[in-house]
């Protein structure tokens, strides 16, 4: 079986996400449950972080397992030109993702309404990562329309879920 050039990076990332998710789950379990105040089980402070920790751990585990199947532990042959370009493109996507997440967390959240910050982030993320040079104008407009629809749905759904279902005040 041919080893994917990014399988080892996926293995490391998967392990880091698995450990992070388990740490978040452990910390959320240790949060107060407020039984003395007869707080509803669905509104305890550690519920949302715990659920997110579970999801992060499961997805990290899946990524690690997929990378093992792809040959992450095999010795790697020298990269071909195409594989080397794939590694460079993956690094560029990682840096773009990091830049967008930092812009959202540092520049937008707390400075503009949360719903607007979230909509801008989702629009930029989806539009940026769906953009392809080889797409014609019709495909690009379709992808942009889908990004706008997703951003609008996120602007409505995310604040609603956190504020009214989980009773979490948003910035």
C-alpha positions in Angstrom: 0.0 0.0 0.0 1.3 3.4 -0.9 1.9 5.8 2.0 0.1 9.1 1.8 2.6 12.0 2.3 0.5 13.6 5.1 -0.3 10.4 7.0 2.3 11.0 9.7 1.1 14.6 10.2 -2.5 13.3 10.4 -1.4 10.8 13.0 0.2 13.5 15.2 -2.7 15.8 14.7 -5.2 13.0 15.6 -3.3 12.1 18.8 -3.1 15.8 19.8 -6.9 16.2 19.2 -7.7 13.0 21.1 -5.7 14.1 24.1 -7.1 17.6 24.0 -10.7 16.3 23.7 -10.1 14.0 26.7 -8.6 16.8 28.7 -11.6 19.1 27.9 -14.0 16.2 28.9 -12.1 15.6 32.2 -12.1 19.4 33.1 -15.8 19.7 32.2 -16.7 16.8 34.4 -14.9 18.5 37.3 -17.1 21.7 36.9 -19.7 22.3 39.5 -23.1 20.6 38.9 -25.0 23.0 41.1 -27.3 20.2 42.5 -27.8 22.3 45.7 -29.6 24.9 43.5 -31.6 22.2 41.7 -30.2 23.2 38.4 -31.6 21.4 35.4 -29.2 18.7 34.1 -29.3 20.2 30.6 -28.0 23.6 31.8 -25.1 22.6 34.0 -21.9 24.6 33.2 -19.8 21.6 32.1 -22.4 20.1 29.6 -21.4 22.0 26.4 -17.6 21.7 27.0 -18.0 18.0 27.8 -20.0 17.4 24.6 -17.4 19.3 22.6 -14.6 17.4 24.3 -16.3 14.1 23.3 -16.6 15.2 19.7 -13.0 16.4 19.5 -11.7 13.2 21.1 -13.8 10.9 18.8 -12.8 12.9 15.6 -9.1 12.9 16.7 -9.2 9.2 17.2 -10.8 8.7 13.8 -8.1 10.8 12.2 -5.4 8.9 14.0 -6.8 5.5 13.0 -7.2 6.6 9.3 -3.6 7.8 9.2 -2.5 4.4 10.6 -4.4 2.6 7.9 -2.8 5.0 5.3 0.7 4.0 6.5 1.7 6.7 8.9 4.2 4.4 10.7 5.8 3.0 7.6 9.1 4.5 6.5 8.4 7.2 4.0 9.9 7.2 0.5 11.3 10.4 -0.9 8.4 12.7 -1.9 7.7 13.1 -5.5 7.1 16.6 -7.0 3.3 16.1 -6.8 3.4 14.9 -3.2 5.8 17.7 -2.2 3.3 20.2 -3.7 0.5 18.5 -1.7 2.5 19.0 1.5 3.1 22.7 0.7 -0.6 23.2 -0.1 -1.6 21.5 3.1 0.7 23.8 5.1 -0.8 26.8 3.4 -4.3 25.6 4.2 -3.3 25.1 7.8 -1.8 28.6 8.1 -4.9 30.1 6.4 -7.1 28.2 8.9 -5.0 29.5 11.8 -5.2 33.0 10.5 -9.0 33.0 10.1 -9.5 31.5 13.5 -7.2 34.0 15.1 -8.9 36.9 13.3 -12.3 35.6 14.5 -11.2 35.2 18.1 -8.9 38.2 18.5 -10.3 40.8 16.1 -14.0 40.0 15.8 -15.4 38.4 18.9 -16.0 41.1 21.5 -15.6 44.0 19.1 -18.7 43.4 16.9 -21.9 41.5 17.8 -21.3 37.8 18.2 -23.8 36.8 15.5 -22.1 39.1 13.0 -18.6 37.9 13.9 -19.7 34.3 13.5 -21.3 35.1 10.1 -18.2 36.8 8.8 -16.0 34.0 10.0 -18.2 31.2 8.5 -18.5 33.2 5.2 -14.8 33.8 4.9 -13.9 30.2 5.9 -16.3 28.5 3.6 -15.7 30.8 0.6 -11.9 30.7 1.1 -11.6 27.0 1.3 -14.1 26.2 -1.5 -12.4 28.6 -3.9 -10.7 26.8 -6.9 -8.8 28.4 -9.7 -10.1 26.0 -12.2 -13.8 26.8 -11.4 -15.7 28.9 -13.9 -17.7 31.9 -12.9 -20.9 29.9 -12.5 -19.3 27.5 -10.1 -17.7 30.3 -8.1 -21.1 32.1 -7.8 -22.8 28.9 -6.7 -20.1 28.2 -4.0 -20.3 31.8 -2.9 -24.1 31.5 -2.6 -23.7 28.3 -0.6 -21.2 30.1 1.7 -23.6 33.0 2.2 -26.5 30.6 3.1 -24.3 28.7 5.5 -23.1 32.0 7.1 -26.7 33.1 7.5 -27.7 29.8 9.0 -24.8 30.0 11.5 -25.6 33.7 12.4 -29.1 32.6 13.4 -28.6 29.1 14.8 -25.4 29.4 16.9 -26.5 32.3 19.1 -29.9 30.8 19.5 -28.6 27.4 20.6 -26.1 28.8 23.0 -28.4 31.5 24.5 -31.7 29.7 24.6 -30.9 26.0 24.8 -27.7 26.0 26.8 -28.4 29.4 28.5 -24.9 30.7 27.8 -24.4 34.4 27.6 -22.4 35.3 24.5 -20.1 38.2 24.1 
